[in-house]
């Protein structure tokens, strides 16, 4: 029994040490949040729990006077119901606009504000701010975003290549569903 317990502890410590060696993914550097604001459509995602029933999602960002960004996320479910949540994004470090915290307004985040912030790292952004790649530094979450509902195959491949270069597993992406009427 001691041997099994010791072996489990050694494996746990080795796993923790190995996970700490992995470098965080590269981000884009400064982002002009004035240009970034507006509506973004999700093309694909490595989803968070709250997106488990979503077939189509979009986000709207509105820059505020204090430098924070008002966030409205909308999701259409398989049943055709739209779910909406409000929140805010703000820099993780003052003046650094490519690594943001996002917090949504709900009872849990109001009760435990420090525990409910999520990483919103802008990993890739094209020059005209028409497509973006956003993820978490642990590589568990990833979103391929566009100003348009659909993009050209070459643009899609560019986003996938950028994600792969940053160490994300794109084989598990969930792609935007088609409307029932289409």
TAKAZI-V75272 format. One record per run of one state. SS is the DSSP state (~ for helix, > for strand, _ for the rest). FROM is the first residue (numbers start at 1). LEN is the number of residues. If there is no record, write none. Layout:
BEGIN
SS | FROM | LEN
SS | FROM | LEN
END
This chain:
BEGIN
_ | 1 | 1
~ | 2 | 20
_ | 22 | 11
~ | 33 | 4
_ | 37 | 1
> | 38 | 9
_ | 47 | 2
~ | 49 | 3
_ | 52 | 2
> | 54 | 10
_ | 64 | 5
> | 69 | 9
_ | 78 | 4
> | 82 | 10
_ | 92 | 7
> | 99 | 6
_ | 105 | 2
~ | 107 | 5
_ | 112 | 6
> | 118 | 8
_ | 126 | 5
> | 131 | 5
_ | 136 | 6
> | 142 | 5
_ | 147 | 6
~ | 153 | 13
_ | 166 | 4
~ | 170 | 3
_ | 173 | 1
> | 174 | 2
_ | 176 | 7
END
